[in-house]
């Protein structure tokens, strides 16, 4: 199903405070610094650095980690032909950015991609590449372990892996992201530049059909990333990546973490939780002459709103379900074509070394589905794909924390739950051929 495309022949928690005035911008530039590590340093040094990341770097300044991922393993996981071929698939979100930063959305015909010019900059972007290529999803622990030391790597905060394949000079211009990103160089080389200050997303251009970019960008630090290098960029730090020429095509993987701001959370919570139930009628106006809203009337309405909000927020169980459903919502809508959906599930089974089967009874293992999002909230709430279910604590822990589970470990798991999750695409039943 994944179409091969020979690109090699073509190109031989909470965001930091935003600066609101010049004085704050100057202060930010004076305090922000970029840092560089080497993942091959001794274990004691790396342990100290990972602790420093949590306390001194996270959400504060950029970090470059050299040799974070084995380059050869990386090339195998993110084969350029396979990655580029995803842009031809109708159920994959892809974009082509030209030298003028104009954007064309996919899917693309193979001939269109094969005819991309060798002497002009372009970038091919594929969202949710990890949903389609499980080997890319399996890189998450490798990337985050080098920085956090935690092999789980904030599983529930993961968003997607966006893949970029670019010719020399290709890029999307200087910009900011509202989320944390880890930029892993998969093949070739790319020059990354960062501006050491916080900039609001609103400062970016907003022209239809063109990449959102910053009109004012001053590079305070720059590096050339080689295969296996990772650059961490906090939210709202301006950065720009430009592909460099060479024997290998430039391919970059952007590992993103989901970020939620307080206003978005509040609006979503009100919509999902507060507006979904019945509410008491607000008391009739108490005073006034028919043309004036009196102070007592304002107080009555304000108190009614306050009571509704606080009563809803006091329901800890309801808020836990709301948050669990929110953070496990799929990034992309369900695949409309069952054949394509099965293709990605087959890819998961193949990556595990087996074949997909339809029945749990025929399976040897259960794997996390392509792009599936599962999380345990509290002890017994299992949330998957935006749906929360009360399950035994050991079941919630096992399903939320594992990418592959032997069937014998699931003997106590309700069969109906497993089949329901498999039907939704959150799990894949896999059999290993003898």
ABEGO torsion letter per residue (X at the ends): XBBBBBAAAAAXXBBBBBBABAAAAAAAAAABBBBBBBAABBAAAAAAAAAAAAAAABGABBBBBBGABBAAAAAAABBAAAAAAAAABAABBBBBBBAAGBBBBOBBBAAAAAABBAABBBBBBBBGAAAABAAAAAAAAAAAAAAAGBAAGGAAABBBBBBBBBBBGBEAEBBBBABBBBBBBABEBBBBBBBBBBBBAAABBABBGBBBBBABBBBABBBBBBBGBBBBBBBGBBBBBBBBBEABBBBBBBBBBBBBBAAAAAAAAAAAAAAABBBBBBBBBABEAGABBBAAAAAAAAAAAAAAAAAAAABAAAAAAAAAAAAABBABBBBABAAAAAAAAAAAAAAAGBBBBABAAABABBBBBBGBBBBBBEAABBBBGGBBBBBBAAAAAAAAABABBBAAAAAABBAAAAAAAAAAGABBBBBBBX
